[in-house]
Structures are given as structure tokens and as C-alpha cells.
Amino acid sequence: MLSNIGIPGLILILVLALIIFGPKKLPEIGRAFGETLKEFKKSTRDLTEDDDKRK
């Protein structure tokens, strides 16, 4: 899905995000997204480890 965007599409998305949210909000949004992704990966890893231990 995301592999079909390409460089021009990615630049367009970043410019639109900069226009919509402004330069002060983008680091906060990026940080929140990164923490959410990290927590999701940790939860997924914990679930797969629990599943492996039950077998």
C-alpha cells in the first residue's frame, strides 16, 4: 500500500501536514506516533511470546 506512493507523493503529504498542523505541532505529532508504534510493537511481541510459552 505505502510502497505505491513514491517520492513525489511523500513530499506532497509532508507539505500538506506542514501546512495543516504548522511547524510547531509536527514534532509533537511525530513523537506521539512513534511512541504509539513502539507500544504496538511491544504489545504484539508480548502476545506472540505468551502464545509460544503456552505451546
Secondary structure as the mmCIF struct_conf table of DSSP 4:
data_model
#
loop_
_struct_conf.conf_type_id
_struct_conf.id
_struct_conf.beg_label_comp_id
_struct_conf.beg_label_asym_id
_struct_conf.beg_label_seq_id
_struct_conf.end_label_comp_id
_struct_conf.end_label_asym_id
_struct_conf.end_label_seq_id
HELX_RH_3T_P HELX_RH_3T_P1 LEU A 2 ASN A 4
TURN_TY1_P TURN_TY1_P1 ILE A 5 ILE A 5
HELX_RH_AL_P HELX_RH_AL_P1 GLY A 6 PHE A 21
TURN_TY1_P TURN_TY1_P2 PRO A 23 LYS A 25
HELX_RH_AL_P HELX_RH_AL_P2 LEU A 26 ARG A 54
#
